[in-house]
Amino acid sequence: MSTTQSERLRELLEPLVVTQGLDLEEIEVDSVGRKRVLRVVVDSDTGADLDQIADVSRALSAKLDETDAMGEGEYTLEVGTPGAERELKEHRHYVRAIDRLVKFQLGEGGELVARILDLDDAGIDVEVPGVKGRKPTAKRLAFEDIVKARVQVEFSRKDKKEEEA
């Protein structure tokens, strides 16, 4: 049974990330010219601050230095978070995106931009924004109907407190 380098790295590094109170979301090894880059993406339900990123980066670097997991040659370790427009793949990603605007690609080529209100194991309750002064509408999406989902950046969203005032 063959395992990829990313799978071996995940087995090695995930326990360290978990001890820091974070989830290991992604591992990617890229070649950039003659150098390699190991990108590690971490997150948690409350997000990850710079101190946590620095702590986990030091722990991962020390572990990688004491093993030959990256093989011979130079590499750069980059540790970060998924970013503002993260793709939603796991149930926990959807939980973390509650109250966020998300672009959904649905089966049969459909597309929908809506705000996640709530979810359970079967699907998501969303609010589709109204167009041209119309009121928003509620809709239920089953997870099996979602091909891809990505959080959208909102620059002009009013704070809930502002809306209630």
Sine and cosine of phi, psi and omega as CSV:
sin_phi,cos_phi,sin_psi,cos_psi,sin_omega,cos_omega
0.00,0.00,0.87,-0.50,-0.05,-1.00
-1.00,-0.10,0.67,-0.74,0.09,-1.00
-0.87,-0.49,0.52,-0.85,-0.01,-1.00
-0.98,0.18,0.27,-0.96,0.04,-1.00
-0.87,0.49,-0.64,0.77,0.01,-1.00
-0.88,0.47,-0.65,0.76,0.02,-1.00
-0.91,0.42,-0.68,0.74,0.03,-1.00
-0.90,0.44,-0.66,0.75,0.03,-1.00
-0.90,0.43,-0.64,0.77,0.03,-1.00
-0.88,0.48,-0.72,0.70,0.02,-1.00
-0.87,0.49,-0.60,0.80,-0.02,-1.00
-0.97,0.25,-0.68,0.74,-0.18,-0.98
-1.00,-0.07,-0.46,0.89,-0.07,-1.00
-0.84,0.54,-0.69,0.73,0.03,-1.00
-0.85,0.52,-0.59,0.81,0.03,-1.00
-0.92,0.39,-0.66,0.75,0.01,-1.00
-0.90,0.43,-0.68,0.73,-0.01,-1.00
-0.89,0.46,-0.63,0.78,0.02,-1.00
-0.91,0.42,-0.33,0.95,0.05,-1.00
-1.00,0.02,0.06,1.00,0.01,-1.00
0.98,0.18,0.38,0.92,-0.04,-1.00
-0.84,-0.54,0.26,-0.97,0.11,-0.99
-0.97,-0.23,0.66,-0.75,0.11,-0.99
-1.00,0.09,0.94,-0.33,-0.09,-1.00
-1.00,0.02,-0.62,0.78,-0.13,-0.99
-0.37,-0.93,0.57,-0.82,0.14,-0.99
-0.75,-0.66,0.73,-0.69,-0.01,-1.00
-0.61,-0.79,0.73,-0.68,0.08,-1.00
-0.92,-0.40,0.86,-0.52,0.00,-1.00
-0.85,-0.53,0.49,-0.87,0.14,-0.99
-0.98,-0.18,0.78,-0.62,0.05,-1.00
-0.84,-0.55,0.99,-0.16,-0.12,-0.99
0.91,0.42,-0.80,-0.60,0.03,-1.00
-1.00,0.02,-0.19,0.98,-0.04,-1.00
-0.99,-0.15,0.39,-0.92,0.09,-1.00
-0.93,-0.36,0.49,-0.87,0.03,-1.00
-0.84,-0.54,0.81,-0.59,0.11,-0.99
-0.97,-0.22,0.93,-0.37,0.02,-1.00
-0.98,-0.21,0.80,-0.60,0.01,-1.00
-0.85,-0.52,0.83,-0.55,-0.01,-1.00
-0.95,-0.32,0.81,-0.58,-0.01,-1.00
-0.82,-0.57,0.37,-0.93,0.02,-1.00
-0.29,-0.96,0.12,-0.99,0.12,-0.99
-0.45,-0.89,0.11,-0.99,0.00,-1.00
-0.88,0.47,-0.46,0.89,-0.01,-1.00
-0.97,-0.24,0.12,0.99,-0.05,-1.00
1.00,0.07,0.06,-1.00,0.01,-1.00
-0.79,-0.62,0.80,-0.59,0.01,-1.00
-1.00,-0.02,0.10,-0.99,-0.08,-1.00
-0.89,0.46,-0.58,0.82,0.02,-1.00
-0.91,0.42,-0.66,0.75,0.04,-1.00
-0.90,0.43,-0.66,0.75,0.02,-1.00
-0.88,0.48,-0.71,0.70,0.00,-1.00
-0.89,0.45,-0.69,0.72,0.00,-1.00
-0.88,0.47,-0.72,0.69,-0.02,-1.00
-0.94,0.35,-0.56,0.83,0.04,-1.00
-0.89,0.46,-0.70,0.72,0.04,-1.00
-0.89,0.46,-0.68,0.73,-0.01,-1.00
-0.90,0.43,-0.69,0.72,0.01,-1.00
-0.92,0.40,-0.66,0.75,0.00,-1.00
-0.88,0.48,-0.70,0.71,0.01,-1.00
-0.89,0.46,-0.68,0.73,0.00,-1.00
-0.90,0.43,-0.68,0.73,0.01,-1.00
-0.91,0.42,-0.59,0.81,0.01,-1.00
-0.92,0.40,-0.52,0.85,-0.04,-1.00
-1.00,0.02,-0.04,1.00,0.04,-1.00
-0.83,-0.55,0.12,-0.99,0.08,-1.00
-0.96,-0.28,0.49,0.87,-0.08,-1.00
-0.86,0.51,-0.52,0.85,0.02,-1.00
-0.99,-0.11,0.05,1.00,0.03,-1.00
0.94,0.34,-0.24,-0.97,0.00,-1.00
-0.99,0.16,0.35,-0.94,0.06,-1.00
0.99,-0.14,0.28,-0.96,-0.03,-1.00
-0.98,0.21,0.48,-0.88,0.13,-0.99
-0.46,-0.89,0.33,-0.94,0.06,-1.00
-0.91,-0.42,0.73,-0.69,0.06,-1.00
-0.99,-0.14,0.83,-0.56,0.08,-1.00
-0.87,-0.49,0.85,-0.53,0.03,-1.00
-0.89,-0.45,0.76,-0.65,-0.02,-1.00
-0.40,-0.91,-0.13,-0.99,0.02,-1.00
-0.96,-0.30,0.19,-0.98,-0.09,-1.00
-0.90,0.44,-0.38,0.92,0.00,-1.00
1.00,-0.06,0.11,-0.99,-0.12,-0.99
-0.92,0.39,-0.62,0.78,-0.07,-1.00
-0.97,-0.25,0.76,0.65,-0.07,-1.00
-0.91,0.42,0.53,-0.85,0.12,-0.99
-0.99,0.11,0.66,-0.76,-0.01,-1.00
-0.99,-0.11,0.90,-0.44,-0.05,-1.00
-0.86,-0.50,-0.61,0.79,-0.05,-1.00
-0.97,-0.24,0.36,-0.93,0.04,-1.00
-0.82,0.57,-0.67,0.74,-0.02,-1.00
-0.89,0.45,-0.48,0.88,0.05,-1.00
-0.91,0.42,-0.67,0.75,0.02,-1.00
-0.91,0.41,-0.64,0.77,0.04,-1.00
-0.86,0.50,-0.70,0.71,-0.01,-1.00
-0.92,0.38,-0.32,0.95,-0.03,-1.00
-0.99,-0.13,0.14,0.99,0.05,-1.00
-0.85,0.53,0.71,-0.71,-0.02,-1.00
0.98,0.21,0.16,0.99,0.04,-1.00
-0.97,-0.25,0.45,-0.89,0.07,-1.00
-0.99,0.12,0.76,-0.65,-0.10,-1.00
-0.74,-0.67,0.64,-0.77,0.10,-0.99
-0.99,-0.13,0.88,-0.48,-0.03,-1.00
-0.97,-0.24,0.73,-0.69,0.23,-0.97
-0.98,-0.19,0.85,-0.52,-0.08,-1.00
-0.97,-0.24,0.29,-0.96,0.06,-1.00
-0.81,0.58,0.44,-0.90,0.00,-1.00
0.89,0.45,0.42,0.91,0.13,-0.99
0.99,0.15,0.05,1.00,0.01,-1.00
-0.95,0.30,0.40,-0.92,0.01,-1.00
-0.67,-0.74,0.57,-0.82,-0.04,-1.00
-0.50,-0.86,0.71,-0.70,0.13,-0.99
-0.94,-0.35,0.85,-0.53,-0.07,-1.00
-0.45,-0.89,0.30,-0.95,0.02,-1.00
-0.99,-0.11,0.76,-0.65,0.03,-1.00
-0.97,0.26,0.82,-0.57,0.02,-1.00
-0.99,-0.16,-0.69,0.73,-0.06,-1.00
-0.29,-0.96,0.22,-0.98,0.06,-1.00
-0.39,-0.92,0.31,-0.95,0.11,-0.99
-0.66,-0.75,-0.23,-0.97,-0.05,-1.00
-0.93,0.36,-0.37,0.93,-0.07,-1.00
-1.00,-0.08,-0.47,0.88,-0.06,-1.00
-0.05,-1.00,-0.25,-0.97,-0.15,-0.99
-0.80,-0.60,0.66,-0.75,0.17,-0.99
-0.99,-0.12,0.83,-0.55,-0.04,-1.00
-0.82,-0.58,0.29,-0.96,0.09,-1.00
-0.87,-0.49,0.88,-0.48,0.01,-1.00
-1.00,0.03,0.86,-0.50,-0.03,-1.00
-0.85,0.53,0.59,-0.81,0.06,-1.00
-0.95,0.30,0.49,-0.87,0.00,-1.00
-0.95,-0.31,0.69,-0.72,0.06,-1.00
0.78,0.62,0.82,0.57,0.09,-1.00
0.99,0.11,-0.07,1.00,0.03,-1.00
-0.97,0.23,0.43,-0.90,0.00,-1.00
-0.96,0.27,0.50,-0.87,0.07,-1.00
-0.90,0.44,0.43,-0.90,0.03,-1.00
-0.86,-0.51,0.56,-0.83,0.02,-1.00
-1.00,0.05,0.55,-0.84,0.00,-1.00
-0.50,-0.87,0.49,-0.87,0.05,-1.00
-0.93,-0.37,0.77,-0.64,0.06,-1.00
-0.90,-0.43,0.77,-0.63,0.10,-0.99
-0.99,0.12,0.63,-0.77,0.00,-1.00
-0.83,0.57,-0.59,0.81,-0.04,-1.00
-0.91,0.41,-0.32,0.95,0.01,-1.00
-1.00,0.01,-0.13,0.99,-0.05,-1.00
-1.00,-0.08,0.87,-0.49,0.03,-1.00
-1.00,0.08,-0.68,0.73,-0.04,-1.00
-0.44,-0.90,0.54,-0.84,0.05,-1.00
-0.62,-0.79,0.70,-0.71,-0.02,-1.00
-0.66,-0.75,0.76,-0.65,0.05,-1.00
-0.89,0.45,0.63,-0.78,0.02,-1.00
-0.96,-0.28,0.59,-0.81,0.06,-1.00
-0.99,0.14,0.73,-0.69,0.04,-1.00
-0.90,-0.44,0.85,-0.52,-0.01,-1.00
-0.99,-0.10,-0.44,0.90,-0.13,-0.99
-0.89,-0.45,0.32,0.95,-0.01,-1.00
-0.95,0.31,0.74,-0.68,0.05,-1.00
-0.98,0.21,0.60,-0.80,0.08,-1.00
-0.92,0.40,0.57,-0.82,0.00,-1.00
-0.82,0.57,-0.61,0.79,0.00,-1.00
-0.89,0.45,-0.63,0.78,0.02,-1.00
-0.90,0.43,-0.64,0.77,-0.03,-1.00
-0.92,0.39,-0.56,0.83,-0.04,-1.00
-0.98,0.21,-0.35,0.94,-0.06,-1.00
-0.96,0.29,0.00,0.00,0.00,0.00
